Amino acid sequence: MSKEERQALLHEGVTVATTMSAYVEIVFDNSDNRFPTGHDEVILRRTIGLKKDEYSLDKKSASKADVMNLLESAGFSKSNPYYIVPQGRITALTNAKDHERLALLKEVAGTKVYEQRRAESLRIMAETDAKRTKINELLDYIESRLAELEEEKEELKEFQDKDKERRCLEYALYQRELEEVGETLIEIEEDRKADVHGANIRRERFNEREQEISDLEKDISETKHSQQTLKITRDDTQAELTDFVRTRTELECTIADLRAANANAGGKREELEAQLARVEAKIAEKEAVLEQLLPEWTEQRTLEATEKRSLDEANAKLAALFAKQGRTTKFRTKSERDAYLKHEIGLMEEYRRNQRVALTTTQTELEAARPGRAEIDGQIAEVQNKIEDGRKRVRDLSEQVSGFKDQHSEFTERRKDLWREDTKLESIVGRAMEELRTSERLLAGMMDKDTGTGLRAVDKIAERNGFEGVYGPLYRLFEVTDPKFNIAVELTAGNSLFHVVVDTDETASKVLDIMMKEKTGRVTFMPLNRLKPKNPPAPNAQDAEPLINKLRFDPKFDKAFQQVFGKTCVCRDLTIAAAYVKSHGINTITLDGDKVDRKGALTGGYHDIRRSRIEAIKSVTTWRSKFEADDKRSKDVKASIAQLEQEITRVTGQMTVLSGQQNQTRDSRERLMDEGNQLTREKDKLTQRIAALEVDSADLETELTGLDTKLAGYQAELATPLAKGLTADEEMLIGSLGKEVEKRQKSMVELSRSKNKSDKEIKLEGQKNQVEIELNERLRRRREELQGRIEALGDPEDGDVTSADALEAKTRELKSLNKSIATLTTKTQGKFQPMEKEGDDLTLKLQELRASLEKVQNQQTEDSRTINRQQKTTERYLAKRQMLLGRKDECNRNIRDLGVLPEEAFEKYTSEKLEKLVKKLHAVNEGLKKFAHVNKKAFEQYNNFTKQRDQLLNRREDLDKSASSIEELVEVLDQRKDEAIERTFKQVASNFEEVFENLVPAGRGRLIIQRRIDQDEEMDEDVEETQQSTIDNYTGVSIKVSFNSKVDEGLRIQQLSGGQKSLVALATVFAIQKCDPAPFYLFDEIDANLDAQYRTAVASMIQSLASTAQFITTTFRPEMLVTADKFYGVLFNNQKVSSIRAIKREEAMEFVDQEAQAQ
């Protein structure tokens, strides 16, 4: 079917989407095992697509041929398709012609098979005739060609005799050359074997020396590293000692300078102290003189003040009298005089009041200033005490700082020792790390990348998650007791060396889960709880030792090692190994690594010891243990250094605190000294002010006395009348006052003169002033200056390098440095000699190792040259051997090209000389030249043509036999076809009469076959007549029936009504079905055109036949429903999609009635 036809076949309903495929499924009841499938049900499905159909049988894909064969085996004959009668089949059969019914009968009889086989046989026979014709043509050609070759045979025979001679001579020559080449090859092979044996020995020695070179290079590297480490240690120690000595020299110079400066400072101190003592003595002396002068000076001053007051009073009285005397002439009246006096008295009283207020103020200030001076003296004493306490505090702090400096120095020395050791350890750890990484890279190169990545991941995962059950790869868990077993252990374990041993499979699962998440490599785990090694008993013999006994490992890993090494024993050679494999069923291995497996495999060959996994594992293990030990020691030293640095930091912090306290104390002391100086200056100012106040007070008192006298005179004068002159008493008083004033002036002059005398005659005022000036301006200032300078000499923090404290600090530092130098010198003296000796030993060892290495390398170089020469010799041997083999192959090829030789060729010329053979060969070749035109293949062609002629004759004979056989087969097929048609016709005719009688009990029906000779007349055929005729004379099958008589001639089918024709067609179908019964029948509205009575008869017949087969019919008539067992209704939904469901008889009858009424 085309794509359009298939698309049209698919029912799509009302959906918009294109339907791509549909299927039809039939379920057969196979309880009687009619289908040979072994199941109670057989499900057959056909899926129809747009391009092809697909079949499935019991839900398994099957071909169409398989389905057809299965249906044939169950009774669904392809030649009898009438177990399914669709709509129109009855009508077609009703309207069929006689020859069409004959064709139907032939189809039911199965004549198609015979016709197909007959057509195939005729085709084969035609091909056979064509082949026979071609063979005859070839035979004619061959006969003519053989006649021509007969004439060329004689000339060819003569040529063959000479050619045989030539081939014998050439064979002799080639055989002679072949023997020579064989002998030369044998000699070359023997020489090569000897060279190979020597090369193997040299190769073994070369490999041994390679290992020796590797060991020597490793020893040289170790020695160089030890020598370098020793040199670094020695140089560091020497450099440190040199630095210490240089620092000590600098300190000694500094201390010498400090001592010299201190000596100078000490002289200065003594000198200053002496000067201070002298100054103090002078001050004491002057103060004593001043104490002596003060009473006398006070007395003199009092006397002078008294005299001055008396003189002032006398002068005032005298001046009042003279003024009174002058007013007598000045004023004319008393009132003028009194007014003037009153005015003067007023002014004078006001002035006296002011002066008295000033005197009171001066006396008040003087009274207030005197206690202040005493208070300042107390403050000065208190400040001096605080300054002394500060000096003592500074000395105490300096002593504490010195103690901490000693601790700091000690800690620093210990830290330097640890630094030296840490530097040495860092060098050692760095080299161990580098060697470990090199060894790990070498080991990683011996495994695949995923395994290496996986092993590193397992280590990190186990460390990160704390999996104690992960013991690591197998190679870390054992040691080989004897190195000679390394190769055997390595080749026996193979990749199992890198399998990871764990305690349980649960641990392995946890690690695997993490590895899967992180996507890190691949590893194989060996859970100890899942390992159950079953090893055969090991032989108890000296020449076969269990390999596991040569390993040293923890007993808890015994299962893992039994699993890998438990089945293997070490033997001396392969012969013994193979014997033990056969006798004990174990695996064996030799020391060279040749293995014999108990399953029969033999493995061996060259093993490169330079890529030994065991050696690489041993190197990794050694360097890992060394690295871990050195790294642990380095970490301990670093921890000690960190602890010491904490102590140093702590001591430095305390020193800093104490230094801060010192600075604070010094700052406080300086502030106190400034405060003391300030108080001293305030005291001096206050003393001067008291003295000035005392003078002012005395002056004011004197002035007030004069004012009082003057006021008394004015008031007395007011009480007297205005006179033209003085009274006698007043005149006398003026005289006496004049004398008194003169006398007092003389006394004052004498007092003032006594002040200007020197030494004993020096005046008290000048002497007192001189003493005070000398005390205040010179001696006391000098004393302060000397005290400051003495204090400066004892303060190390003032920046004065000549101080005693600085000398003490430098001396302490020198003592600590001397101690460090002594300690380092002791260590150096204790170590340098062994270090020098060790250095000399290392140098000597290095020279010896280099000499050994050079010697071995020279041997290796010589061996390399020898090996190269041997390789070149071997290459020459191989080239020569290849050339000889080429000559040998050429000789053999030439001998083969000579063809089949006569027997005399192998013995005829064996003893001839080579020159003679060459001459004979030359003569024979010259004789063969005249046969250049001869057909050298005449015999061969003659023989070939003869063989071809015989083969063709045999082939023609076979084809003749085949043609006769095919003709016989065609006859048999025709006969069988005739028999099948006649047998089928008889059976169908008999069945037709029986069925028609059941359907129409009052009638009779017959099938009549028509012959070619009776085309114009109708006649009945009985069985005998049928057997005597042939199928080729049959032209058709006609039907005659009678519906109301069994003896009437009957009517032809063309004369019947439509319902009668349908009944006759159904009778024909039932007759055909009885010839080849099927397990079920499907009828589609076969009763559509029948009358009611015939529909009842058909339903009754189907009911009677239903006991042996299943009948499925579709109908719109009620007669079929009466005898049916089950009913199914085909329903449509709104989308015009059909569905089938089981219904009751009443529903079916109702549906049929409705359909009839609708029509």
WOLIN-V193672 format. One line per field, one symbol per residue. phi: phi as a letter, one per 20 degrees, with the letter a starting at -180 (. if undefined). psi: psi as a letter, one per 40 degrees, with the letter a starting at -180 (. if undefined). A space follows every 50 residues. Layout:
BEGIN
phi->???
psi->???
END
This chain:
BEGIN
phi->.ffffffffeedmdfeffeebbccccdeedfelfeedndfccddccdddf dbdcdcclmcfbeffffffffffeoefffceeecdffnffffffefefff fffffffffnfffffffffffffffffffffffffffffffffffffffg feffffffffffffffffffgffffffffgffffffffffffffffffff fffffffffgffffffffffffffffffffffffffffffffffffffff ffffffffffffffffffgffffffffffffffffffffffffgffffff ffffffffffffffffffffffffffffefdecffffffffffffgffff ffffffffffffffffffffffffffffffffffffffffffffffffff fffffffgfffffffffffffffffffffffffffffffffffffecfff fgffffffffffffemffeeenfffedbcefcffegfffffffmffgdfe ecfcfffffffffffffelcmcbdecfffdecfddffffebfebdgfffe ddbfgfeffffffedfedcecfbfffffffffedmdecbefenedcefeo fccapfcfffdfffffffffffffffffffffffffffffffffffffff fffffffffffgffffffffffffffffffffffffffffffffffffff fffffffffffffffffffdffceaeefffffffffffffffffffffff fffffefelfefefffffffffffffecfffffffffffffffddfeene feffffffffffffffffffffffffffffdfffffffffffffffffff ffffffffffffffffffffffffffgfffffffffffffffffffffnf effffecfdfdfffffffffffffffffffdfefffdffffgffffffff fffffffffffffffffffffffffffffffffffgffffffffffffec gedbccdceddffdfecdbedefffffeedffefdrcdccccecbedffn dfffeefffffffffffffffffffcfdfbccddlfefdeffffffffff ffffeffdbeddcdbddfffffdfecccdedcefemdebdbfcegfffff fffffffff
psi->iidddddddhhebeidihhdiiihhhhhhfdefdhgeeieihhhhhhhae diiiiihffihiiddddddddddeeghdegeeehgiheddddddeiiddd ddddddddefeddddddddddddddddddddddddddddddddddddddd dedddddddddddddddddddddddddddddddddddddddddddddddd dddddddddddddddddddddddddddddddddddddddddddddddddd dddddddddddddddddddddddddddddddddddddddddddddddddd ddddddddddddddddddddddddddededididdddddddddddddddd dddddddddddddddddddddddddddddddddddddddddddddddddd ddddddddddddddddddddddddddddddddddddddddddddeeiidd ddddddddddddddefheeheiideeeiihdhdeeddddddddbeedeih hididddddddddddddefgahihighdeehghghihiigidehhhddee ihihdeedddddddedehihididdddddddddefiiiiideehihieee ihhaahhheefhdddddddddddddddddddddddddddddddddddddd dddddddddddddddddddddddddddddddddddddddddddddddddd ddddddddddddddddddeiihieaiiddddddddddddddddddddddd dddddeiibdeiiddddddddddddddddddddddddddddddeheeeeh eeiddddddddddddddddddddddddddddddddddddddddddddddd dddddddddddddddddddddddddddddddddddddddddddddddeah iidedeedfdeiiddddddddddddddedefdeigefddddddddddddd dddddddddddddddddddddddddddddddddddddddddddddddddg deaiiihhihidefdeiiiihadddddeiiddeheihihhiheeieeidi iideeiiddddddddddddddddddgiidiihhgfeedeiiddddddddd ddddeedeihhhihieieddddeidihhhhiiadefhiihihiidddddd dddddddd.
END
